Amino acid sequence: SVVAINALARLMSKQKNVQYVTANKAPRDVFKEKLKDSLDRDFLKLLFTTSAGFGTAEENGYDVLVVDEAHRLKERAFTEPGGTNQTRAIMRASRTTVFFVDDSQQVTWQDAGSTDSIRTVARELGADIQEFTLQAQFRCNGSDEYLDWLDHLLQVRENDQRQLTSKEFDFQVFDDPRELHEAIKQKNLENNRSRMVAGYCWDWVSKRDSSIYDIRMPQFKYEARWNLEDYGGTFVVDPESVSEVGCIHTCQGLELDYVGVIVGPDLSFSSGALATNPEARASTDKSLHGYKTALKSQPAEARARADRIIRNTYRTLMTRGMKGCYVYFTDAATAEYFRKHLV
């Protein structure tokens, strides 16, 4: 995202007809909020746009489209006539299209953007393809060890990083969610850049009644609400939101200093392995919408796809912190599984 925003600024300085495109609402809203005092609001709406809506765009009407979080692109944009493939529509609308993609960040059933799908569409349209791999990153204090370790433990990507030895990234496992939340509140006092997030395993009942708590753990005397509707997509920057808990949809594509993560019962450790449980997701969560239908016709494929989505979701949540990640696991065995891989 840092590279994408800098590319956008450089292209604008060269008077190019350019837009920043992402399916994720939260980054668009945060960027608009940060820039509202320097740029016209109507211009900001045009500059930061959703990935839907390009199905009817003029062919080659843009000089460059910078597509961030391209793994979130949809196979069909049902808001458009004929349900246009978003990758194809965006590529057709621009002379040059830049896709920033991480296949391990597909977090909903509808996510269809991938390196393979982008290559396929580009070849079909006769585009010249150039591929680059980022050799360094700002995420998680630049700790490649932490990222590799997390990928190994979550079984997202196989590697040899069994132990987390480096102290350049602050990772801690908490036994009490209330203590975890208090620690994040203390970190947030420094510069308003720390927040709580969680796996979507609790129904969002406070959406209709803000007096009700969504996440309740009476054994710890802990209760919290999902992010309030009032915040919209600006949960990670609203000065009051540290008291609430965000989900994947409030933070993907954005970075914090410290992130506190509550890992729900959709991820647990048993019989010597880390397992996922799609049925533990909240009924109000739309991320797995389509899973139950697919389960009837293709059970093995459906379970494998849901498994990837849940693991990818926690990988994404646990990599939002630039300086540290504090975690509470509802499953004690999972907490022990992570602890034993710490030095």
Disulfide bonds with the S-S distance in Angstrom:
none
